[in-house]
Amino acid sequence: MELDVHFLNLLFQLFSQGFIVTATVIFLLIASVGVVLAVKAHKRKTQTGFDGLIGVTGTARTAISPQGGRAFVHGEIWQAISRDPVKKGAPVIVKGIRNMVLIVEETHFSLI
């Protein structure tokens, strides 16, 4: 019986108000950091799939016209079309995708 009283007294001292307040504050800080990181991740632009290609720059591997051509984008060579003719080697920007074919426009921004 005496051991139980000492054990309960020890538990009471351990879980006194100061400890509970400190543990609660630490938990709330960790939880708020987690929420902030989750919101940032949710707002970040998609980087995979077709949505991740829109707005990405690349290089024309061949001349690109409305009939077609090839562009190097995201480390891959894609079939591409462009409303206006694009010369080989010119920087291009992806404006859309249709049937696995990139719709690109020539851009004046260099890739390097």
RORO-884906 format. One record per residue (C-alpha): residue number from 1; z, y, x. Coordinates in steps of 0.05 Angstrom, whole numbers, always signed. Layout:
residues N
  num       w       v       u
  NUM       Z       Y       X
...
end
This chain:
residues 112
  num       w       v       u
    1      +0      +0      +0
    2     +16     +47     +56
    3     -52     +36     +87
    4     -86     +55     +22
    5     -49    +121     +19
    6     -68    +139     +90
    7    -140    +119     +76
    8    -143    +161     +13
    9    -112    +220     +49
   10    -164    +214    +105
   11    -220    +212     +54
   12    -192    +273     +18
   13    -189    +312     +83
   14    -260    +290    +102
   15    -290    +311     +36
   16    -252    +375     +29
   17    -286    +436      +1
   18    -309    +461     +69
   19    -346    +396     +84
   20    -378    +394     +15
   21    -402    +466     +19
   22    -430    +455     +89
   23    -466    +391     +69
   24    -495    +425      +7
   25    -521    +484     +47
   26    -553    +438     +98
   27    -585    +396     +43
   28    -612    +458      +8
   29    -642    +485     +73
   30    -677    +419     +88
   31    -702    +414     +16
   32    -729    +486     +17
   33    -766    +474     +82
   34    -797    +412     +51
   35    -819    +451     -11
   36    -850    +507     +32
   37    -889    +456     +74
   38    -913    +420     +11
   39    -938    +486     -20
   40    -974    +504     +45
   41   -1008    +436     +47
   42   -1029    +442     -25
   43   -1061    +511     -14
   44   -1099    +489     +48
   45   -1175    +483     +43
   46   -1202    +413     +34
   47   -1226    +385    +101
   48   -1256    +319     +79
   49   -1312    +297     +33
   50   -1366    +341      +6
   51   -1318    +398     -10
   52   -1298    +401     +63
   53   -1371    +414     +84
   54   -1382    +476     +42
   55   -1379    +538     +87
   56   -1381    +498    +152
   57   -1430    +520    +205
   58   -1477    +474    +244
   59   -1542    +473    +282
   60   -1613    +459    +258
   61   -1635    +396    +296
   62   -1706    +405    +270
   63   -1741    +461    +232
   64   -1713    +463    +162
   65   -1754    +483    +102
   66   -1752    +472     +26
   67   -1785    +404     +41
   68   -1729    +384     +88
   69   -1705    +377    +159
   70   -1643    +356    +197
   71   -1579    +393    +213
   72   -1520    +375    +258
   73   -1455    +390    +219
   74   -1384    +363    +229
   75   -1407    +317    +284
   76   -1461    +284    +242
   77   -1536    +293    +232
   78   -1552    +307    +159
   79   -1615    +314    +118
   80   -1619    +387    +100
   81   -1662    +435     +59
   82   -1665    +511     +60
   83   -1696    +561     +14
   84   -1720    +602     +73
   85   -1749    +568    +135
   86   -1699    +557    +192
   87   -1722    +546    +264
   88   -1699    +488    +307
   89   -1634    +504    +343
   90   -1614    +561    +296
   91   -1542    +564    +271
   92   -1537    +546    +197
   93   -1482    +548    +144
   94   -1474    +496     +89
   95   -1481    +528     +20
   96   -1482    +465     -22
   97   -1497    +391     -26
   98   -1544    +354     -73
   99   -1557    +279     -70
  100   -1528    +273      +1
  101   -1574    +329     +26
  102   -1543    +393     +52
  103   -1568    +459     +25
  104   -1564    +507     +84
  105   -1580    +578    +103
  106   -1591    +608    +171
  107   -1532    +648    +195
  108   -1527    +700    +250
  109   -1459    +676    +273
  110   -1460    +634    +336
  111   -1423    +567    +338
  112   -1394    +581    +407
end
